[in-house]
Amino acid sequence: MNSMAIVGAGGFVGTRLLETLVLEGATDFCAVIRGYHSQARFSRLGSAVTVRMADATKLDELVRAFEGFEVVVNLVSGEAGNIAKSTEIIYQACLDAGVKRLIHISSAVVYGMVESEEIYDDSPPVGGLWSPYAIAKADSEIFLRERSGRSSLQISVLRPSLVWGPRSVWTLLVARDLLNQTAYLVGDGGGICNTIYLDNLVSCILTCKNHLGDSSGFFNVSDEETVTWRDFYGSLAPHFKYDMDHIQKVPGDKFRPTLKVRLDELKTSALYMRIKECIPQEKRTLIKAWLKGKLERRNKEISSTGESQPSASVTRLMWELQSTRRKLPNTKFERHFAYEPTVSFEEGTTRTIKWLDFIGMC
């Protein structure tokens, strides 16, 4: 299988996938994007990339975009509310266009904090997820699982966790915290950071795409090494002359959200969005002013009591990620596709630091 259409090609992973294909001299692929603005990240590749326009929520547009291609890669992200919907439509478009293989990029967030030792590649998503993104990814997996094997379409679900490396939001987050002296570790920092270097994920996608046999199945994909969060922060700390012995420690027994974090979480809830639509703009402005004043008063109270003001803003997502105590197994993918990760953690760190230097974060 050679020809491939990439939906969501303008995103972080999609751009690197396009770059890799161009560097390898491939020509039998296309980027499927919603609008010309999505070309910004890969516009430097010029005519080497064929582009087809299609909205991932419109079946007729996707069918036209997929015609003539054997493989479709689903890298659509965006708002959580559109993830499950677009997955369903992409699946149907693959059937209607005669696509042979769908490679769907899911996420390890469907397993939450990976608390159970009985979670493997074929395990369904866990219940009780709170993040809209995690819920949407879980719903997408459930939808595809129910349809796997029902038709000639091979469905391959790849489940990466924390994708790091140049241009990664996680790399930038860690770099920013180290640079601003606001880095923190949950507990002793021994939580497992289920990393996958960007080029390793791209390699997994291409390995799955080029596989001559049946590629159907659900697969965890990750780096070879078991990396702790102390390892992850520590790998970049020397670049910023940051002493890891002085990193702030956050209790690991329970997540303790600040008022700001509570408000930020509230803003992403469906209830908040419904209420917001019912409140006139003038009243919204007054409420925002009141909340801002409350935060400022709280900060003054902390200062007046002689307490040191927290330097780290601990989010629920990061607290849970750092509290993970188990590396998701990736042996199924390696055995099924005879695959070995192409970039080691050490090499990935070297490349990442060079990129941080390039963008001026030093």
C-alpha angles and dihedrals in degrees: 000000000000117000113083138182116203116207113201090022092155094067132092098275094032093056092052090047090054092047091051093049092050092047089051091053096245118157106170098087139081138202114236109204136165098228143359091260087069089067092068095096096049102028090109088069088068120181092355087086121063112212130206121186119227138142110233090223096054115081099197093052092049094048090055091046093050097047112120095017125112099196131042123193116202110210097151114144123151122114116009091233091064100044099081093038093052091047091057092048094045089052092052092045090054090054094047094047095047096245113171102204134029117196107196119191109215128167139243087237086090085077096051111206093352090238099157121079088210095069111115137157094282096045114117120239115283123248128244097050112163103188114091088217093052092047091050092049090048092050090050092052092048091050093051093043090056090053100040111120095011094107141013089273110109110219116204116183115194115195113199122173123199108007109202140173134078114359092008116141088220092054090050092047093053092043092050093050093048091047093048094043090240098114118131141180127214110236111325094341090250094123114124116256103206094210132181118182112230095244090049090056091048088049090052091052093050092044090054092045093051096043111124097206132055109308096186118135148073116282135183110217124195146137117290095242127076104236126191123208089249087055091049096050091038093055091063100031096087090056089062094037087243119161108223090201088071098048114129116255122218122199111260099200097078139003110248109192120203120227090259092053091049090053093047091052091047091056091061096051123106090230091057092051092051093048092045091057090055097050119084116241093248093057092045089057091051092049092050090051091050093050092047090052091049091054092048092050091050091052090050090051090053091051094046093054091055094246118145110249112243112259095197128065104211114204124201091239095053092044091054093044091051091047093059110118103184134066112227109241115247099179094107093064093043093051098041095049099027086238134163123186109259099211125051122217090250093051091044090053091051092051092046093052090050089053092048088053090048093055092044100253099139 
